[in-house]
Amino acid sequence: MTTRCIFGFCLTLEKPSALSVALCLAQAMSRKEAWLTARYIEHGWPMFGRPRSLVTDSAKEFKGHAFQRGCEDYGIRIRYRDRGRVHQGGVVERLLGKLNSVLASQPGSTGRSVADRDEYPAQRRARLSFADLERCVALAVIDHNLQENDRTLKVPATEWERQTRDLPHWDDDPMRVLLAFMPGAEMSLCS
């Protein structure tokens, strides 16, 4: 089943890690009503659930024991994308391109290169907080899910509704999902 829907994201200032993967999957697999309400977003984002499979690149956070164990716990098959086959991540890449265009118009944007910046006082003019950026990304994701795909001429949200109508919807607790994908150490009790 391919819907081209985006189910979740994790926005962080840290480098990619097992934590950011766990946070992203917890959001993707869980209902988002409370998350949206906390960010004053009045649009629906009904996509959630356990994926049958995940297609990832070969980054170390996807090769680690925590990710493997979490996928096993939730019955998720892992498929690694072939090196150099960036087009296999086209849904997300397209969204990021659109988002970059929107953000480039915001006060404080520094352009695409150092040469474009000259003496522009980006820090003084910036007006977008981290919370604003997270809201902007969420709205871009919701918009993506509602827009017709140029190539398939299908609306991802409509495809999701159509293809998941008769499937069981697991109502996983976000904290349990987060913990399932977090690194951990096994301990033994001594008597």
C-alpha positions in Angstrom: 0.0 0.0 0.0 1.4 3.4 -1.0 -0.4 6.5 -0.1 2.4 9.1 -0.1 1.1 10.4 3.2 3.5 11.8 5.7 2.6 10.4 9.2 5.1 12.1 11.4 8.2 14.1 11.9 10.7 15.1 14.5 12.1 18.6 14.5 15.3 19.0 16.6 18.5 21.0 16.6 20.5 17.8 17.4 22.0 15.5 14.9 20.0 12.5 13.8 19.9 9.8 16.5 18.0 6.9 18.0 16.1 9.5 20.0 15.0 11.5 17.0 13.9 8.3 15.2 12.0 7.1 18.2 10.2 10.5 18.6 9.3 10.5 14.9 7.9 7.0 15.0 6.0 7.8 18.2 4.3 10.7 16.4 3.7 8.7 13.2 2.2 5.7 14.9 0.0 7.6 17.3 -3.1 9.8 17.1 -2.2 13.5 16.8 -5.2 15.4 18.2 -3.6 16.4 21.5 -0.3 17.2 19.8 -2.1 19.5 17.3 -4.2 21.2 20.0 -1.1 21.9 22.0 0.3 23.8 19.0 -3.0 25.6 18.2 -3.3 23.8 14.9 -7.0 23.5 14.0 -6.5 21.2 11.0 -6.9 17.4 11.0 -4.0 15.0 10.6 -5.7 11.7 10.9 -2.9 9.5 9.6 -1.5 7.2 12.3 -0.8 3.5 12.7 1.7 0.8 12.5 3.5 0.7 9.2 4.0 -2.8 7.6 7.4 -1.7 6.5 9.8 1.2 6.7 12.2 2.2 3.9 15.3 3.9 5.3 18.7 4.9 4.2 21.8 3.2 5.7 22.3 5.7 8.5 23.6 4.3 11.8 20.4 5.2 13.7 18.6 2.7 11.4 21.2 0.0 11.8 21.2 0.1 15.6 19.8 -2.5 18.0 17.1 -0.2 19.4 15.6 0.5 15.9 15.7 -3.2 15.0 14.2 -4.3 18.3 11.4 -1.6 18.0 10.5 -2.7 14.5 10.4 -6.3 15.6 8.2 -5.5 18.6 5.7 -3.8 16.3 5.9 -6.2 13.4 7.5 -3.7 11.1 9.7 -4.9 8.2 12.8 -2.8 7.5 13.9 -2.3 3.9 17.1 -0.3 3.3 17.1 2.0 0.3 19.9 1.4 -2.2 22.8 3.7 -2.0 22.6 6.6 -4.5 18.8 6.0 -5.0 17.7 9.3 -3.5 14.5 9.3 -5.6 13.2 6.6 -3.4 12.8 9.3 -0.7 11.0 11.7 -3.1 7.9 12.3 -1.0 9.9 13.8 1.9 12.4 15.5 -0.5 9.5 17.2 -2.3 8.0 18.4 1.0 11.4 19.8 2.2 11.8 21.7 -1.1 8.4 23.3 -0.7 9.1 24.1 2.9 12.4 25.7 2.1 10.7 28.0 -0.4 8.2 29.1 2.3 10.9 29.6 4.9 13.1 31.6 2.4 10.5 34.3 2.4 10.5 34.7 6.2 12.3 37.6 7.9 15.8 36.6 8.9 16.3 34.1 6.0 19.9 34.2 5.0 19.5 32.8 1.4 21.1 29.8 -0.1 24.8 30.7 0.1 27.2 32.8 2.1 27.7 35.0 -0.9 24.0 35.9 -1.0 24.1 37.0 2.6 26.5 40.0 2.3 25.9 42.2 5.3 22.3 41.1 5.9 21.6 41.2 9.7 19.9 37.8 9.9 19.9 37.4 13.6 18.4 40.9 14.2 15.6 40.3 11.7 14.7 36.7 12.4 11.2 36.4 13.8 10.6 32.6 13.6 10.8 30.8 17.0 11.4 27.0 17.2 7.7 26.6 18.1 6.8 28.6 15.0 9.0 26.5 12.8 7.5 23.3 14.2 4.0 24.6 13.5 5.1 25.6 10.0 6.5 22.1 9.3 3.3 20.5 10.6 1.1 22.8 8.4 3.3 21.9 5.4 2.9 18.2 6.1 -0.9 18.5 6.5 -1.0 20.5 3.3 1.1 17.9 1.5 -1.3 15.1 2.6 -4.3 17.1 1.1 -2.7 18.1 -2.2 -3.0 16.1 -5.4 0.3 14.5 -6.3 1.6 15.8 -9.7 2.8 12.4 -10.8 0.0 10.1 -9.6 -2.8 12.6 -9.8 -4.0 11.2 -6.4 -4.5 13.0 -3.1 -2.5 11.2 -0.4 -5.2 11.7 2.3 -7.9 10.3 0.1 -5.6 7.3 -0.7 -5.0 6.7 3.0 -8.7 6.7 3.7 -9.5 4.4 0.8 -6.7 1.9 1.5 -7.0 1.8 5.3 -10.8 1.6 5.5 -10.9 -2.1 6.2 -7.6 -2.4 8.1 -7.3 -2.7 11.9 -6.1 0.6 13.4 -3.8 0.1 16.3 -4.2 2.8 18.9 -0.6 2.7 20.2 0.4 4.8 23.2 3.0 7.4 22.1 5.1 6.8 25.2 5.2 3.0 24.7 6.2 3.5 21.1 8.9 5.9 22.1 10.3 3.5 24.7 10.2 0.6 22.3 12.6 2.4 19.9 14.9 3.9 22.6 18.3 2.4 23.3 18.4 0.4 26.5 20.7 -1.8 28.5 19.8 -5.2 29.9 20.4 -5.7 33.5 20.3 -8.8 35.7 19.4 -8.8 39.3 21.8 -10.4 41.7 20.5 -12.1 44.8 
